[in-house]
């Protein structure tokens, strides 16, 4: 069976979680932006994507893994990081920071869409608090550079 691009990796990948007000504000802003774009590009009315592609030939389509890695490569070039950022490293960073903040492993597992917390524990147990702080600092530098 072939997996479609717009389907989740696993059933447990579909999850609901609470968000902070800053994230909610970004999502409201993005929704308003897409509503304006839908006047010119009707494709935005018919899909439920929060962050669709905006490039001419891919307007309104879902980002693929390849496109995300390409975009990250461009960001890495502009920011000249010593260690390259990848979408997986950002996911790893989130998990490490969440664990360091004392968020229960089961809650982290649920947000990540892992079926059981043993997988989450195995994947992220080797990251130390120092590593997480270094990664967080680098990510903060990147975010300040992008604004």
Residue, then its C-alpha position, 0 to 999 in steps of 0.5 A: x500500500x502506498x502512503x499518500x502525501x497528505x496522510x499522517x504517518x500513523x493513526x496516533x499522529x492525529x492528536x489534539x493539544x492545547x496551545x498558548x495564546x502567542x501561538x493562537x495569535x499567529x494562527x489567527x493572523x495566518x487565517x486572516x492572511x489566507x482569507x485575503x489570499x482566497x479572493x485571488x486564489x480560490x484554492x485556499x478556500x477548499x483546503x484546510x492547510x494552516x501553512x500552505x505553499x505560496x510559490x507560484x507552481x505550488x500555490x495552496x499545496x501541502x509542503x512535502x518533506x522534500x520541500x521542507x528540507x530544501x527550505x531548511x537548507x536555505x535557512x542554514x545557508x543564510x544563517x551559517x549555523x555550525x550544525x545544520x538545522x533540520x525539521x527532525x532536529x526542531x522536533x528533537x529540540x521541542x521534545x528536549x525542552x519540554x522534558x527539561x521543563x518538567x512536562x510529563x513524558x506521556x504528555x510529550x508522547x501524545x503531542x508527538x503522536x508516538x504510540x507508546x512512551x517507551x519510543x519517546x524515552x528511547x529516542x530522547x533520553x540521551x539529550x542532556x539539559x546542557x545540549x537542550x540549552x545550546x540548541x535553544x540558544x541557537x534556535x533563538x539566534x535563528x528566530x531573531x535573524x528571521x525577524 
